[in-house]
């Protein structure tokens, strides 16, 4: 009997390094092994180039003679299923995978991958500061305490919450305390947690902006909350009538740079919505998704600074760094902090400790500030180039909204939005119209494009801009 895991004397058996699950069927050991390996290659479980265990290792695992495995390997090499080279071991032979037939359909020919994309919402991923992030990660990993690799506090690592409290106070005017910050895996995760907590507090309605992301409305709806649209005009959400809205327990706003319309909430309306929250003990959910990117003046401070007890501030690294980091944060009123942390612990969603420690180091070292300043200049240059190209090639198209963020709104002649979107598709350009973001309860008001100018690569930006100008009326 072959002892594959431990010897009878208690001395550990030698580990050979490559594991392979294979079930040898009937018909003799060698033939059964060959059939099992052929089937594993045929169905793709063993991919081309995959390394197989040595004959000695596999024989020990299966409890058979080594010669049985060696003979099976040799015959499969002769048949072309495997390859064997000195020093490289035995591997699955490279084979051309059969092409799977694609389902035919009348719309199949119309589906084309766009050559360019000006879809809003993504930063310049090519500019992610890899070298600085790697340095911060190494420093964070070296300094991390052992307990950092446990389950930890559902609010997030204290190192990151402490650094965020200082940064948000300095850069965004947020009144923050580490004990009132909860780190979450993106804005959507944070909103999901808030929706559940609000529903548990017997809130029935969360007012949302007339234009915004449907995924945010859907999350609140899934939590059992109604999401009526708030009145809207060219300056943003109308807040004077909030007191007359019966049953409204919270509002979700993007006050620094409304998404997607692109306006900043005027000072008098900021004061009105805070007065409403104080008078009704309501909550303001402030989505500060790109508040650090203002190009024509100093960024407007966060609404949370006006009343930290009635505003939940939500920030994220998705626009300043990259959405793939899955790092966001909430600064909560004291009365909510414990409930949200408990809810986060209950659903067991969290960000990795190393990513949190790396971001804390990245911010405290000054690398985050340097990166944001550099990207601010880059995005401003892109926006200026967009405005200049429109002035030269499409002078009838006006850019509305403030000079901020990662997208711009292009006002179109009435009735032309859908035609422009279709023409862009034929040009290989992915675009979105303003109507794609309109709340179902909001009547159509204007035709416009929402153009994300941050995401294209440097080599693709000129082509995307040219394609955009060709389809504009």
PyMOL commands that set and color helices and strands:
alter all, ss='L'
color gray80, all
select helices_A, chain A and resi 29-42+55-62+66-79+108-110+125-127+130-143+146-149+158-172+178-180+187-200+214-222+242-244+267-280+303-306+318-325+334-347+353-364+367-393+417-426+434-437+458-471
alter helices_A, ss='H'
color red, helices_A
select strands_A, chain A and resi 82-85+89-92+116-117+181-184+205-208+232-233+236-237+248-253+283-287+311-316+328-331+398-400+407-411+429-430+432-433+448-452
alter strands_A, ss='S'
color yellow, strands_A
deselect
rebuild
show_as cartoon
